[in-house]
Amino acid sequence: MKINRKELLTALKIASKVVETKSNMPILQSVLLDPVGQRILATDLEIGMSYPIVMTDFEKVEVSDPPDEDLLDGLKKKDLLSLNEDYGIVPDLKDGKLPAIRAALMTKLNAESTKQYTEQFCLSAKRLLKVVESESTEEVEITVVGKTGLFGYGQVRVGEYFQNLPTLAAEEFPTFDVTEDTTEGNENWVEINKDKLAKVLTATANENEGWNLGVIYFDKDHAVATDGHRMHRVGAIVEGKSWCLGAKEAKTLISITPKHEGTGENMISYPIKLVHGEKNIHTKIGKADIILRPRETKFPDYLSFVETAPAHEIKIKKGDIVPILNRATLMLSDNYKGVKLTFNGKIDIEMINPDAGSYVHQGAVECEGEVPDPVEVGLDLKYISDIMKASDHDDIAVGVTDHEHPILFSQEGFFGLIMPMRI
């Protein structure tokens, strides 16, 4: 088969980020080349990609599995006529003699046993990507050079120089329905731009930690994530029911999405529309149809934190605190992650690591507003840094109550929360 190299590269770059790189199942590290459907498929069982692409000059394989020659021996004329009538094999046999009827039926059965199949095969997504990247021709030609069966092929040649690339059987590939439950009329959908999705993804839990918090929750015009120690919330358009998207799937989605849409003054962060069907979530990235598996989990009641006003609110400048945090980060280690913040008209920052030393900066950050009685609170330094990275504006409102309540960070379009920790 022949495929345009530029289009093939685009498809493979997406596919290589969709496939499971650490799976012990090679088929989940592969792409399926489907010339009948004119598409390339990839999946890791959680997320799937279907990319439409023109494939030409592909061949059809003729396979025959004829019946045994004595299949009809011993059957009487009425049995043969009944068989013919039931299956509609050959018309007008009633007036024929027994040998002629038997011969006509066998001829038809032999003809029916021969079928044509279009060549399909699976190749390693990442290896094929590297091979195609190294090619310089406008078209890439893929040729079968060794067959192992009806659906599986032993080896293929790609271009002129790459030969004997191993393949896997197409029948082993876990296909999926791109259009299932995701019609245009679906009332359950979300629209969120790539930057916002990335900001909220930061606060999801590692899936190995349990508690089913490795998800992003779409609810009431917001996207929310928490790992139990912090929370990020950004704006989103949410129509219909509330639902969860897995963090792993969101990370893959971000990696395959262009950074921007438009040009010049009209350039914006790439908008992603996710349509939730009964079984799957569907989105379109360029030409690629992407199918994701929704997560069935109950998200914690986050509104009680968001709607409870802090005792005091001050305003700080992102430009003032970020350099201080960067210096304090030099004292970080796996065992010592906490930093002590003292709110006393300004913000004192103290980071102590018995193994590395300490960083102490009195009056480090100027504040607008004040906390009447000084409040000392321990926070995870990385969590503060993540919130600063997610903040688009210099002005940040900080909500403070006491050392037992969460510290709130908010500005237009973003809300962050960090639970206190013992230091």
C-alpha positions as CSV (number, residue, x, y, z in Angstrom):
1,M,0.0,0.0,0.0
2,K,1.0,3.6,-0.5
3,I,0.4,6.5,1.9
4,N,1.2,10.2,1.9
5,R,4.3,10.6,4.1
6,K,3.2,13.9,5.7
7,E,-0.3,12.6,6.6
8,L,1.2,9.3,7.9
9,L,3.6,11.3,10.1
10,T,0.7,13.3,11.6
11,A,-1.3,10.2,12.4
12,L,1.7,8.3,13.9
13,K,2.7,11.2,16.1
14,I,-0.7,11.1,17.7
15,A,-0.8,7.3,17.8
16,S,2.6,7.1,19.5
17,K,1.2,9.1,22.4
18,V,-2.0,7.1,22.6
19,V,-0.5,3.6,22.7
20,E,0.6,1.9,25.9
21,T,4.4,2.2,26.0
22,K,5.0,-0.1,29.0
23,S,2.4,-2.8,28.3
24,N,3.3,-6.5,28.2
25,M,0.9,-6.8,25.3
26,P,2.7,-5.8,22.0
27,I,-0.7,-5.3,20.3
28,L,-1.3,-2.3,22.5
29,Q,1.9,-0.7,21.4
30,S,0.9,-1.0,17.7
31,V,-1.2,0.8,15.1
32,L,-3.6,-1.0,12.8
33,L,-3.4,0.0,9.1
34,D,-6.9,-0.4,7.8
35,P,-7.1,0.2,4.0
36,V,-10.8,-0.8,3.8
37,G,-11.8,1.8,6.3
38,Q,-9.1,4.2,5.0
39,R,-7.9,4.8,8.6
40,I,-5.2,4.2,11.1
41,L,-6.2,3.0,14.6
42,A,-4.4,3.1,17.9
43,T,-5.5,2.3,21.5
44,D,-4.3,1.5,25.0
45,L,-7.9,0.3,26.0
46,E,-8.5,3.6,27.9
47,I,-8.1,5.9,24.9
48,G,-8.4,5.2,21.2
49,M,-7.6,7.1,18.0
50,S,-9.0,6.8,14.5
51,Y,-7.2,8.9,11.9
52,P,-8.7,9.0,8.4
53,I,-6.0,8.6,5.7
54,V,-5.9,7.7,2.0
55,M,-4.2,4.3,1.3
56,T,-3.8,3.3,-2.3
57,D,-2.5,0.3,-4.3
58,F,-3.4,-2.2,-1.5
59,E,-4.1,-5.8,-2.4
60,K,-6.9,-8.2,-1.7
61,V,-6.1,-11.7,-0.6
62,E,-8.1,-14.6,-1.9
63,V,-8.6,-17.5,0.5
64,S,-10.4,-20.7,-0.2
65,D,-11.7,-23.3,2.3
66,P,-13.6,-25.8,0.1
67,P,-16.0,-28.4,1.5
68,D,-15.1,-32.1,1.7
69,E,-15.7,-33.8,-1.6
70,D,-18.0,-36.4,0.1
71,L,-20.0,-33.8,1.9
72,L,-23.2,-34.6,0.0
73,D,-22.6,-38.3,-0.5
74,G,-25.5,-40.5,0.8
75,L,-28.1,-37.7,0.7
76,K,-31.2,-38.6,-1.3
77,K,-32.8,-36.3,-3.9
78,K,-35.4,-35.0,-1.5
79,D,-32.7,-34.2,1.0
80,L,-30.6,-32.3,-1.6
81,L,-33.6,-30.4,-2.8
82,S,-34.6,-29.5,0.7
83,L,-31.0,-28.3,1.4
84,N,-31.1,-26.2,-1.8
85,E,-34.5,-24.7,-0.9
86,D,-33.4,-23.9,2.7
87,Y,-30.2,-22.1,1.6
88,G,-31.2,-20.9,-1.9
89,I,-28.0,-22.2,-3.3
90,V,-29.0,-23.1,-6.9
91,P,-32.3,-22.2,-8.6
92,D,-34.4,-24.7,-10.7
93,L,-33.0,-28.1,-9.6
94,K,-36.3,-30.0,-9.2
95,D,-36.2,-31.6,-12.6
96,G,-32.6,-32.7,-12.6
97,K,-31.2,-36.1,-11.9
98,L,-29.4,-36.9,-8.6
99,P,-25.8,-36.8,-9.8
100,A,-26.4,-33.5,-11.6
101,I,-28.1,-32.0,-8.5
102,R,-25.2,-33.1,-6.3
103,A,-22.7,-31.7,-8.8
104,A,-24.5,-28.3,-9.1
105,L,-24.6,-28.0,-5.3
106,M,-20.9,-28.8,-4.9
107,T,-19.9,-26.3,-7.6
108,K,-21.9,-23.6,-5.8
109,L,-20.5,-24.5,-2.3
110,N,-16.9,-24.5,-3.7
111,A,-17.5,-21.0,-5.2
112,E,-19.0,-19.7,-1.9
113,S,-16.0,-21.0,0.0
114,T,-13.6,-18.7,-1.8
115,K,-13.6,-15.2,-0.3
116,Q,-11.4,-12.1,-0.6
117,Y,-9.9,-10.2,2.3
118,T,-8.1,-6.9,2.2
119,E,-4.6,-6.9,3.7
120,Q,-4.6,-5.5,7.2
121,F,-1.7,-5.6,9.7
122,C,-0.3,-4.0,12.9
123,L,3.1,-2.4,13.3
124,S,4.9,-1.0,16.3
125,A,3.7,2.7,16.5
126,K,6.9,4.2,17.7
127,R,9.2,2.2,15.4
128,L,7.1,3.0,12.4
129,L,7.1,6.7,13.3
130,K,10.9,6.7,13.5
131,V,11.1,4.8,10.2
132,V,8.8,7.2,8.4
133,E,10.6,10.2,9.9
134,S,13.8,9.0,8.3
135,E,12.2,8.7,4.8
136,S,12.4,11.6,2.4
137,T,9.9,10.5,-0.3
138,E,6.4,12.1,-0.6
139,E,4.8,8.7,-0.5
140,V,5.6,5.8,1.8
141,E,5.2,2.3,0.3
142,I,4.5,-0.6,2.7
143,T,4.9,-4.1,1.2
144,V,4.1,-7.5,2.7
145,V,7.1,-9.7,2.3
146,G,6.2,-12.7,4.5
147,K,2.7,-13.9,5.4
148,T,1.8,-16.0,8.5
149,G,-1.9,-16.4,8.0
150,L,-5.2,-14.9,6.8
151,F,-5.1,-11.8,9.1
152,G,-1.5,-11.9,10.4
153,Y,1.6,-11.1,8.4
154,G,5.1,-12.0,9.4
155,Q,7.1,-9.1,7.9
156,V,6.8,-5.9,5.8
157,R,9.1,-3.7,3.9
158,V,8.8,0.1,4.4
159,G,10.2,2.3,1.7
160,E,13.3,1.1,-0.1
161,Y,15.7,0.5,2.8
162,F,13.7,-0.9,5.8
163,Q,13.0,-4.5,5.4
164,N,11.6,-7.4,7.5
165,L,9.7,-5.3,10.0
166,P,7.7,-7.7,12.2
167,T,3.9,-7.4,12.3
168,L,1.0,-8.6,14.4
169,A,-2.3,-10.1,13.4
170,A,-5.1,-7.5,12.7
171,E,-7.7,-9.8,14.3
172,E,-5.9,-9.4,17.7
173,F,-6.3,-5.6,17.6
174,P,-9.1,-4.3,20.0
175,T,-11.2,-2.2,17.6
176,F,-13.7,0.4,18.8
177,D,-16.7,2.3,17.4
178,V,-15.8,6.0,16.9
179,T,-19.4,7.2,16.4
180,E,-21.0,5.2,19.3
181,D,-23.1,7.3,21.6
182,T,-21.4,10.5,20.5
183,T,-23.9,12.1,18.0
184,E,-24.1,15.8,17.4
185,G,-27.4,16.0,19.4
186,N,-25.9,14.8,22.6
187,E,-26.7,17.1,25.5
188,N,-23.8,16.1,27.8
189,W,-20.6,17.9,26.8
190,V,-17.8,20.0,28.0
191,E,-15.6,22.6,26.4
192,I,-12.3,23.6,28.0
193,N,-9.1,25.0,26.5
194,K,-5.9,23.1,26.7
195,D,-4.2,25.5,29.1
196,K,-7.0,25.2,31.7
197,L,-7.1,21.5,31.4
198,A,-3.3,21.4,32.1
199,K,-3.7,23.7,35.2
200,V,-6.3,21.5,36.8
201,L,-4.6,18.2,35.9
202,T,-1.7,19.2,38.2
203,A,-3.8,18.7,41.3
204,T,-4.9,15.1,40.4
205,A,-3.7,12.2,42.6
206,N,-1.3,9.6,41.4
207,E,-3.5,6.6,40.5
208,N,-1.3,4.3,42.6
209,E,-2.3,6.2,45.7
210,G,-5.9,4.9,45.6
211,W,-9.0,6.9,46.7
212,N,-10.0,7.2,43.1
213,L,-8.8,10.8,43.0
214,G,-6.9,10.5,39.7
215,V,-9.7,12.2,37.8
216,I,-10.8,15.6,36.7
217,Y,-14.4,16.4,37.6
218,F,-16.6,18.5,35.3
219,D,-19.4,20.2,37.3
220,K,-21.3,23.5,37.2
221,D,-19.2,25.3,34.7
222,H,-16.0,24.3,36.3
223,A,-13.3,21.6,36.0
224,V,-12.0,20.5,39.4
225,A,-9.3,18.2,40.6
226,T,-7.9,17.2,44.1
227,D,-5.5,14.7,45.5
228,G,-6.8,15.2,49.0
229,H,-4.1,17.6,50.0
230,R,-4.8,20.4,47.5
231,M,-7.4,21.4,44.9
232,H,-7.4,23.3,41.6
233,R,-10.5,24.7,39.9
234,V,-10.8,26.4,36.5
235,G,-13.7,27.6,34.4
236,A,-15.2,25.4,31.7
237,I,-18.5,25.2,29.8
238,V,-20.3,22.2,31.2
239,E,-23.7,21.1,29.6
240,G,-25.8,18.3,31.0
241,K,-24.6,16.0,33.8
242,S,-21.5,16.1,35.9
243,W,-18.8,13.5,35.2
244,C,-15.2,12.5,35.6
245,L,-12.3,12.2,33.1
246,G,-9.3,10.1,34.1
247,A,-6.1,12.0,34.7
248,K,-4.1,9.6,32.5
249,E,-6.5,10.2,29.6
250,A,-6.4,14.0,30.2
251,K,-2.6,13.9,30.1
252,T,-2.7,12.0,26.8
253,L,-5.3,14.4,25.4
254,I,-3.1,17.4,26.3
255,S,0.0,15.8,24.7
256,I,-1.8,15.3,21.3
257,T,-3.6,18.7,21.3
258,P,-2.0,21.7,19.4
259,K,-0.9,24.5,21.7
260,H,-2.9,27.2,20.0
261,E,-5.7,27.8,17.5
262,G,-5.7,30.8,15.2
263,T,-2.9,33.3,14.4
264,G,-1.7,36.7,15.5
265,E,-4.2,38.6,17.7
266,N,-6.8,35.8,17.2
267,M,-4.6,33.1,18.6
268,I,-6.1,31.3,21.6
269,S,-5.4,28.3,23.7
270,Y,-6.7,25.2,21.7
271,P,-10.3,24.6,22.7
272,I,-11.2,20.9,23.4
273,K,-14.9,19.8,23.2
274,L,-15.6,16.5,25.0
275,V,-19.0,14.8,24.2
276,H,-20.1,12.3,26.8
277,G,-22.2,9.4,25.4
278,E,-23.7,6.4,27.2
279,K,-20.5,4.4,27.0
280,N,-17.7,6.7,25.7
281,I,-16.4,10.2,25.5
282,H,-15.6,11.6,22.1
283,T,-13.5,14.5,20.9
284,K,-11.9,15.5,17.6
285,I,-8.3,16.8,17.5
286,G,-7.6,18.0,13.9
287,K,-8.6,15.1,11.7
288,A,-8.3,12.5,14.5
289,D,-11.3,11.1,16.3
290,I,-10.5,10.4,19.9
291,I,-12.5,8.0,22.1
292,L,-12.0,8.0,25.9
293,R,-13.4,5.8,28.6
294,P,-15.3,7.7,31.3
295,R,-14.4,7.1,34.9
296,E,-17.2,5.9,37.2
297,T,-16.3,7.4,40.6
298,K,-17.8,9.6,43.2
299,F,-16.0,12.9,43.5
300,P,-15.6,14.5,47.0
301,D,-17.9,17.4,48.1
302,Y,-15.5,20.2,47.2
303,L,-18.1,23.0,47.3
304,S,-18.0,23.2,51.1
305,F,-14.4,24.4,50.8
306,V,-15.0,26.8,48.0
307,E,-18.1,28.4,49.5
308,T,-16.7,28.9,53.0
309,A,-15.2,32.4,53.3
310,P,-11.8,32.6,55.0
311,A,-11.5,34.8,58.1
312,H,-9.0,37.2,56.3
313,E,-8.1,38.0,52.8
314,I,-4.9,39.6,51.6
315,K,-3.5,40.3,48.2
316,I,0.0,39.5,47.0
317,K,2.0,39.9,43.8
318,K,3.0,36.7,42.0
319,G,6.2,38.5,40.9
320,D,7.2,39.1,44.5
321,I,6.7,35.6,45.9
322,V,7.9,33.4,43.0
323,P,11.6,34.3,43.3
324,I,11.4,33.6,47.1
325,L,9.8,30.2,46.5
326,N,12.5,29.4,43.9
327,R,15.2,30.0,46.4
328,A,13.5,28.0,49.1
329,T,13.2,25.1,46.7
330,L,16.9,24.6,47.0
331,M,16.3,23.2,50.5
332,L,13.7,20.6,49.2
333,S,14.2,16.9,49.5
334,D,12.0,13.8,49.5
335,N,11.8,13.8,53.3
336,Y,11.4,17.6,53.8
337,K,8.8,19.3,51.6
338,G,7.1,21.7,53.9
339,V,7.6,25.4,54.2
340,K,6.4,27.6,57.1
341,L,4.5,30.8,56.1
342,T,3.8,33.4,58.8
343,F,1.2,36.0,58.0
344,N,1.9,39.1,60.1
345,G,1.3,42.1,57.9
346,K,3.9,40.7,55.5
347,I,4.7,37.0,54.8
348,D,7.7,35.4,56.5
349,I,9.0,32.3,54.7
350,E,11.0,29.6,56.4
351,M,12.2,26.3,55.0
352,I,14.2,24.0,57.3
353,N,15.8,20.8,56.1
354,P,18.1,19.2,58.8
355,D,19.9,17.3,56.0
356,A,20.6,20.4,53.8
357,G,20.3,23.5,55.9
358,S,17.6,26.2,56.0
359,Y,16.2,29.2,54.2
360,V,14.7,32.0,56.4
361,H,13.4,35.2,54.9
362,Q,11.6,37.6,57.3
363,G,9.2,40.0,55.6
364,A,9.7,38.2,52.3
365,V,6.5,39.2,50.6
366,E,4.6,42.5,50.8
367,C,0.8,42.2,51.3
368,E,-2.2,44.4,50.7
369,G,-4.5,44.0,53.7
370,E,-3.5,42.3,56.9
371,V,-4.1,39.4,59.3
372,P,-4.7,41.0,62.8
373,D,-3.2,38.2,64.7
374,P,-0.1,36.4,63.2
375,V,-0.9,33.1,61.7
376,E,1.8,30.4,61.2
377,V,0.9,27.6,58.8
378,G,2.9,24.8,57.1
379,L,2.3,24.1,53.4
380,D,3.8,21.9,50.8
381,L,6.3,24.1,48.9
382,K,5.6,22.3,45.5
383,Y,1.9,22.9,45.9
384,I,2.4,26.6,46.3
385,S,4.7,26.7,43.3
386,D,2.2,24.7,41.2
387,I,-0.5,27.3,42.0
388,M,1.9,30.1,41.0
389,K,2.5,28.4,37.7
390,A,-1.3,28.1,37.1
391,S,-1.8,31.8,37.8
392,D,-2.1,34.0,34.7
393,H,-2.2,37.3,36.5
394,D,0.2,39.1,38.9
395,D,-2.5,39.9,41.5
396,I,-3.4,36.9,43.7
397,A,-5.9,36.9,46.6
398,V,-4.9,34.7,49.5
399,G,-7.5,33.6,52.1
400,V,-6.2,32.9,55.6
401,T,-8.1,31.6,58.7
402,D,-5.7,29.8,61.0
403,H,-3.1,27.0,61.1
404,E,-5.8,24.3,60.8
405,H,-7.8,25.6,57.9
406,P,-6.8,25.5,54.2
407,I,-5.1,28.5,52.6
408,L,-7.0,29.7,49.5
409,F,-5.5,31.3,46.4
410,S,-7.8,32.9,43.8
411,Q,-7.8,35.2,40.8
412,E,-10.0,35.5,37.7
413,G,-10.4,32.1,36.1
414,F,-8.5,30.1,38.8
415,F,-9.0,28.9,42.3
416,G,-6.5,26.9,44.3
417,L,-6.6,25.4,47.8
418,I,-3.8,23.8,50.0
419,M,-4.4,21.9,53.2
420,P,-2.0,22.8,56.0
421,M,0.6,20.3,57.1
422,R,2.5,19.7,60.3
423,I,6.2,20.8,60.1
